[in-house]
Structure formats: C-alpha cells, structure tokens
Amino acid sequence: MKKLLFSSLLATSLLSSALMAKDYVLDKTHTDVGFKIKHLQISNVKGNFKDYDAAIDFDPATYEFKKFEAKVKVASVDTDNKSRDNHLLQDDFFKAKSHPEMTFVMKKYEKTGDNEGKMSGTLTIAGVSKDIVFDTEIGGIAKGKDGKEKVGFTLESEIKRSEFKFAPSTSNLTLGDEVKISVEVEANEK
C-alpha cells in the first residue's frame, strides 16, 4: 500500500511540475547567437549566426528549463567579413554542405541560484557531438503587450575546437583552440 501511495504521489508531483512548464518561441529580434575566438593569439574575432530556432519549455514558477533544443543554420554565419564567412563554410571548418546545421539538445538543467543554473546537453558541430555545459542566467519574466509572458536568459560556455575536429589543420597559434559561446535569448509564451 505504501508503494502504491508513494507512486501516486510521485506521478502527481511530476505531472503538476510538467503542467507548470510553458512552451516558448524565440523572439529573434531580441536574440543573438554569438561566438568569440582568438586570432594570432593577440585579438578576438567575434561572429554570430542569423538563422536559428529553438524549442523551449520553461517553468516560470521555479525558473527551471524542462526542455531546450536548438538548431543553427551554419550558412548564416556572420563575422562581418564575407570572404572569411565563405571560408568558414568549407570542409576544413563547418562542412556546411554535408552538415548544414549545428544542434544543441539539453539533457539536464540544474539550478545553482534563484536565477542561475547549469544546462547540460549535447552540442553537435560538423557531425561531431560532445557533451557541454552552459552557465545559465535568467534575466527575468515580463508580460508583453499581448498579455503573454516573455522570458529572457543568457547561455555561456567555452568549447575546444580540437575536440570537435574543427579546422584541424589550422595551428593554435593562428586560431585559438578555445571558442567562447554566448547566447542572448528573449522568448515569448506560445
């Protein structure tokens, strides 16, 4: 009897938690998917992507993510230099013809503070998948003119391009191994 009661309480708890979470869609006018990498060990090259989408399931009551899955079109890379952007699409970098998208799929979200957490998941670039962790800061929740909720948050991580076999023939003296990823998101309740 105790097992049945515990199972029922657990199921009810999980169901009510799932009911609190809401689906959100990106507000692309107020979202940026960016990166930064060292060039010649003396300066940083910054860039971002212009074409992306995400499925977001967020619980505004607990400030926790239940789901975050993102897709980025690599052909939309923009480093403010068209020649460099075209080179990044080649097989020694993003392999855009055979791998037109980068993806991130959240596996777990762990709160570390009232509005902070660690989002763990799998990032796939040019056919190579690795588990990474994003430091997450939730900026807050506001009501839009339509009465629906908006949530804002920042995701930051650092990856090694060598682990993704990204530009393997390029020396670390020319192009740093560490790539900093910064994603600024504003999303609207569906």
C-alpha positions in Angstrom: 0.0 0.0 0.0 2.8 2.4 0.9 4.5 1.7 -2.5 1.2 2.5 -4.3 0.7 5.7 -2.4 4.3 6.8 -3.0 4.0 6.0 -6.7 0.8 8.0 -6.9 2.3 11.0 -5.1 5.4 10.9 -7.3 3.3 10.7 -10.5 1.1 13.6 -9.3 4.2 15.6 -8.5 5.8 15.0 -11.9 2.5 15.8 -13.7 1.9 19.0 -11.8 5.5 20.1 -12.5 5.1 19.4 -16.2 1.8 21.3 -16.2 3.5 24.4 -14.8 6.1 24.5 -17.6 5.2 26.5 -20.7 6.3 26.4 -24.3 8.1 29.5 -25.6 9.2 30.6 -29.0 12.2 32.8 -29.8 11.8 36.5 -30.3 14.5 36.7 -33.0 14.6 40.5 -32.9 15.9 40.2 -29.3 18.0 37.1 -29.6 21.7 36.7 -30.5 23.7 33.5 -31.1 27.4 34.6 -30.8 30.9 33.3 -30.5 34.4 34.6 -30.0 37.8 33.1 -30.8 41.5 34.3 -30.6 43.3 35.2 -33.8 47.1 35.1 -33.8 47.0 35.0 -30.0 46.6 38.8 -29.9 43.0 39.6 -30.7 39.5 38.2 -30.7 37.3 37.6 -33.8 33.6 37.7 -33.0 30.8 36.4 -35.0 27.2 35.3 -34.8 24.6 33.3 -36.7 21.5 34.9 -38.2 19.3 31.8 -38.8 18.3 29.6 -35.8 15.4 28.2 -33.9 14.7 26.6 -30.6 12.1 24.6 -28.7 11.9 25.9 -25.2 9.9 24.5 -22.3 10.4 26.7 -19.2 8.7 26.7 -15.8 8.2 30.4 -14.8 7.2 29.3 -11.2 10.6 27.6 -10.5 12.8 29.3 -13.1 13.8 25.9 -14.5 14.1 24.6 -18.0 12.3 21.4 -18.8 13.4 21.3 -22.5 15.8 23.3 -24.7 16.6 22.2 -28.2 18.3 24.5 -30.7 19.2 24.3 -34.4 21.5 26.8 -36.1 22.0 27.1 -39.8 25.8 27.3 -40.3 25.4 29.1 -43.6 24.1 32.1 -41.7 27.5 32.7 -40.0 28.4 36.4 -40.0 31.8 37.6 -38.8 31.5 41.0 -40.7 33.8 39.7 -43.4 32.2 37.9 -46.4 35.4 36.2 -47.5 36.0 34.7 -44.1 32.4 33.7 -43.7 32.6 31.8 -47.0 35.8 30.1 -45.9 34.1 29.0 -42.6 31.6 27.1 -44.7 34.2 24.9 -46.3 35.2 21.3 -45.3 38.1 22.4 -43.2 35.6 24.3 -40.9 31.8 23.8 -40.7 31.4 21.4 -43.6 28.2 23.2 -44.5 27.3 21.1 -47.5 27.3 17.8 -45.6 26.3 19.3 -42.2 24.1 22.4 -42.7 23.0 22.6 -39.1 24.6 22.8 -35.6 22.4 21.4 -32.8 22.2 21.5 -29.1 19.9 19.2 -27.1 19.5 19.7 -23.4 19.8 16.6 -21.2 19.5 18.2 -17.7 19.0 21.6 -16.0 20.3 22.1 -12.5 19.6 25.3 -10.6 22.6 26.9 -8.8 20.8 30.0 -7.6 17.5 31.9 -7.8 18.1 32.8 -11.4 21.2 30.8 -12.3 21.8 27.3 -13.4 23.8 24.7 -15.4 22.3 23.5 -18.6 23.9 20.2 -19.7 23.4 18.7 -23.1 24.9 17.6 -26.4 26.3 20.0 -28.9 26.8 18.8 -32.5 29.1 20.7 -34.9 30.0 19.4 -38.4 29.0 15.9 -37.4 30.9 15.7 -34.1 28.8 15.5 -30.9 30.1 16.4 -27.5 28.5 17.0 -24.1 28.9 20.6 -22.9 27.5 22.7 -20.0 26.1 26.2 -20.4 26.2 28.6 -17.5 22.7 30.0 -17.5 21.4 33.3 -16.1 17.7 34.0 -16.3 17.2 37.8 -16.7 13.5 37.6 -15.7 9.9 37.4 -16.9 7.7 40.2 -18.1 4.3 40.5 -19.7 4.1 41.5 -23.4 1.5 43.9 -24.9 -0.5 40.8 -25.8 -0.6 39.7 -22.1 1.6 36.7 -22.7 4.8 36.1 -20.8 8.3 36.8 -22.1 11.4 35.3 -20.6 15.0 36.5 -21.1 18.1 34.4 -20.4 21.8 34.1 -21.2 23.7 30.9 -22.0 27.5 30.9 -21.9 30.0 28.1 -22.5 33.5 27.5 -23.8 34.4 24.6 -26.1 37.7 23.4 -27.7 37.6 23.4 -31.4 40.1 20.5 -31.4 37.5 18.3 -29.6 35.0 18.9 -32.4 37.7 18.3 -35.1 37.0 21.8 -36.3 39.8 23.3 -38.5 42.2 20.5 -37.5 45.0 21.7 -39.9 44.9 25.3 -38.5 47.6 25.9 -35.9 46.5 27.1 -32.4 49.0 30.0 -33.0 46.8 31.2 -35.9 43.4 30.3 -34.4 42.9 29.7 -30.7 41.6 26.3 -29.5 39.1 27.9 -27.1 35.8 29.1 -28.6 33.5 31.1 -26.3 29.8 30.8 -27.0 27.3 33.4 -25.8 23.6 33.2 -26.5 21.2 36.0 -25.5 17.6 34.9 -25.7 14.2 36.6 -25.4 11.4 34.2 -25.9 7.6 34.6 -26.0 5.0 32.3 -24.4 3.2 30.4 -27.2 
